[in-house]
Amino acid sequence: MTKQRCVLIIGAILLAAAMTGAATGQVQRLAAPAADKPEIVVEPVQELTVLQLMQKGGPVMFPLYLCSIIMVAFAIERAINLRRKKILPRAVVDKLNQAIRQEGGPLDTSALLNEFKDQDNPLARIVTTGLRRAGRPLAEVEKAIEDTGEKEADLLRRNCRVLSLMATIAPLLGLLGTVTGMVRAFMTVAARQEALGRTELLAAGIYEALVTTVVGLVIAIPSIVLYHFYVDRVHRLVGEIDSITTKLVEAMPSDRQDG
């Protein structure tokens, strides 16, 4: 029994040594660089400016440039034309409030009409529509003011729709540029035999293609934010106009006729 145990122990030691040597040799062979393959040299990443990066987006960048110009132009236009003093001039509001609050007699619609008929702002146009129908049935006056108010509100919202359109088109153009860029990248890799196994060639084409998606989102995000901001401003201005015109109609007791 003692001899057999010794033989088994010695055999186990020899087998473990052989397996260790084989594994070590395998690791060494895997770690050793192949003689017939060149050594891989990692080059530093080239830093690109924003302009250089955008130039790599391909032809789809040109409609994206156009979308960005349109977005900026209409954002500035809305900021100028939706100013409170342009929609609700302080002089007009004060004059209407003064006329509505006056006591001792009916509202002088003729004097207000002569004062507001030549003014070019939404509030004056809506008020003028109602004042021109003074003496007619109340329902007719209210309907005229309501129709004119809807037209003016639509005019105020019209150019806001351009921002919504840019927010929809820009991401789609970015996606289109990404798809076409990836198609070009795969075609380039497939056409070059030396590109087989070289993922850096495919990665370069893909990152260039993704530039259009980034630019599309950069245009779309501020466009949708500006759209909702200006639409909310229009709603608030229209609400104030509606409040003023309602008080004006209530201050015309002589016009409250059932026809």
Secondary structure by P-SEA (a helix, b strand, c coil): caaaaaaaaaaaaaaaaaaaaaaaaaaaaaacccccccccccccbbbbcaaaaaaacccaaaaaaaaaaaaaaaaaaaaaaacccccccaaaaaaaaaaaaccccccaaaaaaaaccccccaaaaaaaaaaaaccccaaaaaaaaaaaaaaaaaaaacaaaaaaaaaaaaaaaaaaaaaaaaaaaaaaaaacccccccaaaaaaaaaaaaaaaaaaaaaaaaaaaaaaaaaaaaaaaaaaaaaaaaaaaaacccccccc
